[in-house]
Amino acid sequence: MKTNFLSKSRLAALGKFLLIGLVLVIPGYFFLYPQVLQCQLIGLSNFEKVNDYIYSSPSLEQNQRKNILGVIKKAELRIDSFWFGKQAEPKIIVCGTPQEYQKYCQSTEGAGCSLGTPWGDSYVILNAQGLNVDVISHEMSHVELLGRLGWLKTTLDVPQWFNEGTALMLDRRFVNNPDSLGRYYDYMDEWLYQTGGGQNILELKNITSVKGFFNGGSKEVMLAYMTSGLEVSYWLAFCGQAGLVKLVGEMKNGRSFKESYLDIENRAKQNNTLKLPDNPLRLPDSMKMDK
């Protein structure tokens, strides 16, 4: 009886500890990320609910909303095709003013952003002034990866260059080439331009984190994007979209990103006679990937 009493006491203490942790952690999370709290409360705002998951600024006119719905639908079809089936179901918040966009995205820059929470909610926030299929597809790719892997694994194990590079494969603002081989060649051209012919190389290991990726001015961030696009387009040229789905599946089963990423690529190369120009990010003297 004494042992049972102690077990119940310990369980009660553990329960109190977890409860106190939740009471402290959740408010702390919203303090660090107030935009997440604003998104969670979107249903209580003056934004109008267009359908089950789209919220529109009251400042947008009816014809604008109709156009936005059409653009969102096209982006969803692009996601569905690329990922072999769309799985994520984010709430989409369409802002009509810079003030609204800053409130939900905590930024005055860009045409869109995406947010995810540890408990599984995700949001795509759009600036109606710069809205197009590419912007929405880019942000939806982020939440698709997040939805498939979960917040913790995406945050801790997926390098930012891969997250952004994958989103670029659906975003045709920089490279508009649906062919996987042509896309790699085009990203090579963009990368050569941004690096001055390969003189100013940015290493992948320096853009693994969100902070590292977006560190610096617009020129440095653009170089980070083109570096990501070059690497991911090279990998996809060999592995294809099926390789991407396999990578996510292996990570869900416990493999690390690095192990799965390199293993899938090596297997694809063994079974493929495809010849591509060397990826300059992989050259030994530039040490772009730790193998």
PASEZA-20879 format. One line per 8 residues: their letters; for each residue x, y, z of C-alpha. Coordinates in pm, 1 decimal. Example, Ala and Ser with C-alpha at 12.3 -4.5 7.8 and 13.67 -1.06 7.14 Angstrom:
BEGIN
as	1230.0/-450.0/780.0  1367.0/-106.0/714.0
//
This chain:
BEGIN
mktnflsk	0.0/0.0/0.0  287.6/235.5/80.0  445.2/182.6/-263.1  112.8/250.7/-432.8  71.5/569.5/-229.6  416.0/691.7/-334.3  341.5/615.3/-700.1  22.1/817.0/-685.2
srlaalgk	207.9/1102.2/-515.8  472.4/1104.5/-783.2  210.9/1097.4/-1057.2  29.8/1386.7/-893.0  354.7/1582.2/-865.2  435.4/1510.0/-1228.7  88.5/1623.9/-1330.3  130.2/1950.0/-1141.4
flliglvl	474.0/2002.0/-1296.3  337.7/1953.2/-1647.9  43.3/2182.1/-1579.0  270.7/2457.5/-1447.7  493.0/2407.4/-1752.7  199.6/2453.9/-1988.2  83.5/2762.6/-1799.8  428.9/2916.3/-1837.0
vipgyffl	527.9/2792.4/-2183.1  215.5/2879.6/-2382.3  198.9/3247.2/-2274.3  575.7/3266.6/-2329.1  534.5/3132.5/-2681.9  272.1/3392.8/-2763.8  492.5/3662.9/-2607.9  777.6/3567.4/-2841.7
ypqvlqcq	547.7/3523.2/-3141.6  252.5/3762.5/-3099.8  156.7/3720.1/-3465.0  69.1/3357.2/-3391.8  -177.0/3467.7/-3125.7  -332.5/3716.2/-3369.1  -373.0/3438.8/-3626.3  -529.5/3209.4/-3367.4
liglsnfe	-785.3/3480.4/-3291.5  -865.2/3558.1/-3656.3  -1218.3/3422.3/-3611.4  -1286.3/3688.3/-3349.3  -1154.9/3973.3/-3563.2  -1340.7/4192.6/-3813.4  -1203.5/3981.9/-4099.8  -1480.8/3817.0/-4298.0
kvndyiys	-1485.5/3439.7/-4328.2  -1504.8/3361.7/-4700.3  -1517.2/2984.2/-4655.0  -1398.7/2722.5/-4405.2  -1035.9/2835.3/-4415.9  -1005.7/3173.7/-4592.6  -1042.4/3505.2/-4409.8  -1056.5/3832.6/-4600.1
spsleqnq	-988.1/4187.5/-4492.3  -1309.6/4395.7/-4476.8  -1131.3/4656.7/-4689.2  -1128.1/4427.4/-4994.4  -1407.4/4466.3/-5246.1  -1615.8/4177.3/-5376.9  -1441.7/4161.1/-5715.8  -1102.1/4152.4/-5539.9
rknilgvi	-1212.2/3862.7/-5325.1  -1338.5/3669.6/-5623.8  -1005.3/3714.8/-5798.4  -811.6/3614.1/-5486.2  -1013.1/3292.9/-5451.5  -925.0/3200.6/-5808.4  -554.1/3264.9/-5750.5  -555.1/3058.4/-5429.6
kkaelrid	-722.2/2770.2/-5614.1  -450.2/2772.1/-5882.2  -180.0/2768.8/-5614.5  -346.3/2475.0/-5439.6  -351.4/2280.2/-5766.0  19.2/2350.7/-5811.7  88.7/2219.2/-5460.9  -127.8/1914.3/-5521.1
sfwfgkqa	61.0/1826.9/-5838.9  411.2/1884.2/-5702.7  360.5/1699.2/-5372.9  153.5/1414.7/-5523.7  -145.8/1524.7/-5320.2  -199.5/1827.5/-5098.8  -219.7/1736.7/-4728.8  -177.9/2057.7/-4528.5
epkiivcg	-487.1/2260.6/-4447.8  -370.3/2606.1/-4340.0  -596.9/2895.8/-4265.6  -539.9/3169.8/-4520.5  -554.7/3532.2/-4408.8  -575.0/3789.2/-4688.1  -477.6/4139.6/-4574.1  -580.8/4458.8/-4748.8
tpqeyqky	-353.2/4712.4/-4578.0  12.7/4722.6/-4465.6  -106.8/4755.2/-4105.4  -308.6/4434.0/-4127.6  -21.4/4249.5/-4288.5  217.9/4362.2/-4015.1  -29.3/4253.5/-3747.6  -55.1/3895.4/-3873.0
cqstegag	289.2/3853.4/-4027.9  487.1/4088.6/-3800.0  657.3/4229.5/-4106.1  600.6/4512.1/-4350.4  799.8/4343.4/-4625.2  704.2/4080.8/-4878.2  380.2/3964.3/-5032.3  327.4/3664.4/-4808.5
cslgtpwg	450.4/3463.1/-4511.9  363.2/3136.4/-4339.5  340.5/3036.8/-3975.3  314.3/2706.0/-3795.7  262.2/2605.7/-3433.6  388.7/2314.0/-3222.8  27.2/2199.5/-3178.8  -34.7/2162.6/-3552.7
dsyvilna	-207.9/2482.4/-3666.8  -70.1/2659.5/-3972.8  -140.6/2988.7/-4146.0  -61.7/3156.1/-4476.7  -78.3/3535.0/-4455.4  -107.6/3722.4/-4783.9  -70.9/4084.5/-4882.8  -342.1/4148.0/-5141.2
qglnvdvi	-131.4/4422.0/-5301.4  128.2/4173.9/-5428.6  -80.0/3861.6/-5457.8  -9.1/3602.1/-5727.2  7.8/3225.1/-5774.2  384.7/3214.2/-5718.8  370.3/3388.0/-5380.8  90.6/3165.2/-5253.6
shemshve	252.2/2845.8/-5387.4  578.9/2939.1/-5216.7  414.4/2987.9/-4877.0  192.6/2682.2/-4916.7  500.3/2470.6/-4983.5  636.4/2571.5/-4643.5  319.5/2467.7/-4461.2  295.8/2147.3/-4668.6
llgrlgwl	640.0/2040.5/-4549.1  550.5/2148.2/-4196.9  224.7/1954.7/-4206.5  391.9/1636.4/-4327.2  684.4/1639.6/-4084.3  547.2/1830.0/-3786.3  670.3/2150.6/-3628.5  948.8/2002.8/-3414.8
kttldvpq	1118.4/1794.7/-3684.8  1084.2/2069.6/-3945.4  1230.0/2327.1/-3707.4  1516.0/2116.7/-3572.5  1614.1/1883.0/-3856.7  1527.8/2047.0/-4188.9  1787.9/2303.5/-4301.2  1640.1/2633.9/-4408.7
wfnegtal	1810.1/2615.5/-4748.0  1611.9/2299.2/-4823.0  1284.9/2447.1/-4698.2  1330.5/2758.7/-4911.4  1476.1/2571.3/-5206.8  1178.0/2337.3/-5220.8  939.8/2634.7/-5207.1  1128.2/2789.0/-5500.2
mldrrfvn	1046.8/2484.2/-5711.7  683.0/2599.6/-5700.7  765.0/2969.9/-5721.9  835.0/3077.1/-6078.6  926.0/3439.0/-6012.1  1296.8/3367.1/-6050.7  1311.7/3059.6/-6273.9  1012.7/2975.1/-6490.8
npdslgry	1103.4/2634.1/-6625.7  877.1/2333.2/-6556.8  1143.2/2087.9/-6678.1  1361.9/1959.7/-6393.0  1682.7/1961.9/-6599.1  1613.7/2303.1/-6747.7  1536.6/2435.8/-6401.6  1882.0/2333.6/-6278.3
ydymdewl	2050.3/2501.2/-6576.0  1847.6/2818.0/-6519.6  1928.5/2826.7/-6148.3  2292.4/2777.6/-6239.0  2271.8/3092.1/-6456.3  2102.8/3287.5/-6177.3  2356.5/3164.7/-5923.5  2650.3/3258.2/-6148.2
yqtgggqn	2504.6/3606.3/-6188.4  2452.5/3653.4/-5813.5  2800.6/3524.7/-5728.7  2985.3/3718.7/-5998.8  3073.8/3406.5/-6190.1  3127.0/3195.4/-5880.5  3356.1/3441.6/-5702.6  3127.9/3512.2/-5406.1
ilelknit	3006.3/3166.2/-5304.2  2770.4/3120.3/-5012.0  2809.7/2788.2/-4832.8  2503.1/2580.4/-4754.5  2616.5/2533.7/-4395.6  2586.4/2910.3/-4345.9  2218.2/2916.3/-4441.7  2103.1/2614.4/-4244.0
svkgffng	1915.2/2822.6/-3986.5  1643.1/3081.3/-4044.5  1865.9/3346.4/-3887.5  2159.0/3256.1/-4111.6  1942.7/3248.1/-4423.5  1792.3/3592.7/-4376.0  2102.7/3753.2/-4230.7  2216.9/4055.8/-4427.4
gskevmla	2060.9/4285.7/-4683.2  1849.3/4211.7/-4988.5  2151.1/4116.1/-5199.5  2268.5/3859.5/-4943.8  1918.1/3714.9/-4904.7  1879.3/3686.2/-5281.1  2208.3/3497.7/-5296.1  2076.4/3264.6/-5024.3
ymtsglev	1764.9/3198.1/-5232.2  1958.4/3129.7/-5551.5  2201.0/2903.4/-5364.7  1906.6/2706.8/-5226.3  1740.9/2689.5/-5567.1  2061.1/2561.6/-5725.8  2112.3/2286.0/-5469.1  1751.5/2164.9/-5453.8
sywlafcg	1702.6/2176.3/-5831.3  2018.2/1965.6/-5870.5  1892.3/1709.2/-5617.6  1545.2/1695.4/-5772.9  1689.7/1650.6/-6122.9  1815.5/1310.6/-6006.2  1566.5/1216.3/-5735.6  1245.8/1370.4/-5869.4
qaglvklv	934.0/1452.6/-5674.3  904.2/1087.0/-5573.9  1241.8/1125.8/-5404.1  1109.4/1425.1/-5212.9  809.9/1230.3/-5084.6  1041.6/942.0/-4992.6  1271.0/1179.5/-4803.6  980.7/1309.4/-4595.8
gemkngrs	859.3/955.5/-4531.3  1201.0/838.1/-4412.1  1233.9/1138.8/-4182.4  894.0/1064.3/-4030.8  1024.8/714.5/-3956.8  1326.5/849.2/-3770.4  1606.9/901.7/-4023.7  1791.0/1230.2/-4015.6
fkesyldi	1759.9/1475.2/-4301.1  2128.0/1457.2/-4391.6  2140.0/1077.7/-4397.4  1824.9/1039.3/-4603.6  1902.0/1329.7/-4840.7  2241.9/1192.6/-4941.0  2130.1/828.1/-4948.2  1834.9/894.0/-5180.2
enrakqnn	2058.1/1097.9/-5410.2  2329.9/830.8/-5424.3  2077.2/557.8/-5503.9  1917.8/773.1/-5773.7  2255.4/835.7/-5937.2  2334.3/464.1/-5940.4  2014.2/392.2/-6132.2  2032.6/694.5/-6361.0
tlklpdnp	2251.3/772.7/-6660.4  2170.6/1142.6/-6636.6  2471.7/1369.0/-6687.0  2463.4/1718.5/-6545.6  2726.6/1989.3/-6506.8  2892.1/1966.6/-6166.6  2708.1/2138.1/-5887.2  2957.4/2408.9/-5777.4
lrlpdsmk	2821.5/2387.4/-5421.9  2958.0/2031.6/-5404.6  3315.8/2104.3/-5516.9  3568.1/1976.8/-5258.8  3761.7/2303.9/-5242.3  3447.4/2503.7/-5162.8  3331.7/2246.6/-4903.1  2963.9/2311.3/-4967.2
mdk	2831.2/1992.8/-4810.9  2977.2/1792.6/-4526.0  2964.5/1439.5/-4656.4
//
